[in-house]
Amino acid sequence: MSKAAIAAKEKIVDAFAEELKAAKSILVINYLGLNVDEVTGLRKELRDSQVKMKVIKNTYLRRAAAKAGIEGLDDTFVGPTAVIYTSEADDVTEPARIITKFAEDHEVITVKGGMLEGKVVSDEEIKALAAIPGREGLLSMLVSELQAPIRDFAYAVKAVADAKDE
């Protein structure tokens, strides 16, 4: 192999290693069985949430993960592999929610594993994370709980006022 080809491959590995270093959330999936339209739809949905998807050779992936200091995912880099990762999203569980929802509609997708804020997580843990509402959902639940006593008090005052009117 020529030195230019080796240098080009090394450049790909280095660039991806930098992206993995910055990633807060990494999911490794098997996407085999999706057609082009389905992959395009998945990529668009991910991109709308500031999440990236990259299909890369497993040898490059192993080298990039090693350079990024990521350990524990080597056993997931087997067979057809796509890496879904985010460093920009406010909610690090967003990729898990998107992939789990997409996998419900497309049974060919399987989650091999992942990493969340430096901790290796299994596919079961990823599904559990996906069940948790996102940041916006949790905030709206909190606001609703904070408003409940005031709302209940207002209903009680209105009921007393209605009773006095009668």
Secondary structure, DSSP 8 states (H G I E B T S, - for coil): --HHHHHHHHHHHHHHHHHHHH-SEEEEEE-TT--HHHHHHHHHHHHHTT-EEEE--HHHHHHHHHHHT--S-GGG-SSS-EEEEESS-S-TTHHHHHHHHHHHH-TT-EEEEEEETTEEE-HHHHHHHHHS--HHHHHHHHHHHHHHHHHHHHHHHHHHHHHHH-
